[in-house]
């Protein structure tokens, strides 16, 4: 066996060094914090997608309400016109009767 082709990582003798231990602990802590941040980001993206879907649904409902209001307003204008015409015809008939 050729010692240069050995794939085993040699034992780190500096592992007992307090600076290396503290840096490795800090690295593990930062990796855990990164995992938490990534999970929070995924959760936030899901919430944003839900809110976007709800907003789209509410905009659709608002559009339907506007269309219904416009339709009802047109109907009320037509009804008012017919009532006005009916009252005008009644007044005309009444004036002809009295004169």
C-alpha positions in Angstrom: 0.0 0.0 0.0 1.2 3.4 -0.9 0.9 5.9 2.0 0.3 8.7 -0.4 -2.9 7.1 -1.7 -4.3 6.6 1.8 -7.9 8.0 1.9 -8.1 8.0 5.7 -7.9 11.4 7.3 -5.2 11.4 9.9 -6.1 12.0 13.5 -6.1 15.7 14.3 -3.9 16.1 17.3 -5.0 19.8 17.6 -8.5 18.6 18.4 -7.9 19.1 22.1 -6.9 22.7 21.5 -9.5 24.9 23.2 -9.5 27.4 20.3 -10.3 24.7 17.8 -13.0 23.2 20.1 -14.6 26.6 20.5 -14.5 27.3 16.8 -16.1 23.9 16.0 -18.8 24.5 18.6 -19.4 27.9 17.1 -19.6 26.3 13.6 -22.1 23.7 14.8 -24.2 26.5 16.4 -24.1 28.6 13.3 -25.1 25.7 11.1 -28.1 25.0 13.4 -29.0 28.7 13.3 -28.8 28.6 9.5 -31.1 25.5 9.4 -33.6 27.4 11.5 -33.4 30.4 9.3 -33.9 28.3 6.2 -36.9 26.6 7.7 -38.4 29.9 8.7 -37.9 31.2 5.2 -39.7 28.2 3.7 -42.5 28.7 6.2 -42.7 32.4 5.4 -42.9 31.6 1.6 -45.8 29.2 2.3 -47.6 31.9 4.3 -47.0 34.4 1.5 -48.4 32.0 -1.1 -51.5 31.4 1.1 -52.0 35.2 1.6 -51.5 35.8 -2.1 -54.2 33.2 -2.9 -56.5 34.8 -0.4 -55.9 38.3 -1.8 -56.7 37.0 -5.3 -59.9 35.5 -4.0 -60.9 38.7 -2.3 -60.1 40.8 -5.4 -62.4 38.5 -7.4 -65.2 38.9 -4.8 -64.8 42.7 -4.9 -65.0 42.6 -8.7 -68.2 40.5 -8.5 -69.7 43.0 -6.0 -68.8 45.9 -8.2 -70.5 44.3 -11.2 -73.6 43.5 -9.1 -73.7 47.1 -7.9 -73.4 48.5 -11.5 -76.1 46.1 -12.7 -78.5 47.0 -9.8 -77.8 50.7 -10.4 -78.8 50.4 -14.1 -81.9 48.5 -13.1 -82.9 51.2 -10.6 -82.3 53.9 -13.3 -84.7 52.0 -15.6 -87.3 51.5 -12.9 -87.1 55.2 -12.0 -87.5 56.1 -15.7 -90.6 53.9 -15.9 -92.1 55.3 -12.7 -91.4 58.9 -14.0 -93.1 58.0 -17.3 -96.1 56.5 -15.5 -96.5 59.5 -13.2 -96.2 61.8 -16.2 -98.9 59.9 -18.1 -101.1 59.9 -15.0 -100.7 63.7 -14.5 -101.4 64.2 -18.2 -104.6 62.2 -17.9 -105.5 64.0 -14.7 -105.0 67.4 -16.3 -107.1 66.5 -19.3 -109.9 65.3 -17.0 -109.9 68.5 -15.0 -109.7 70.9 -17.9 
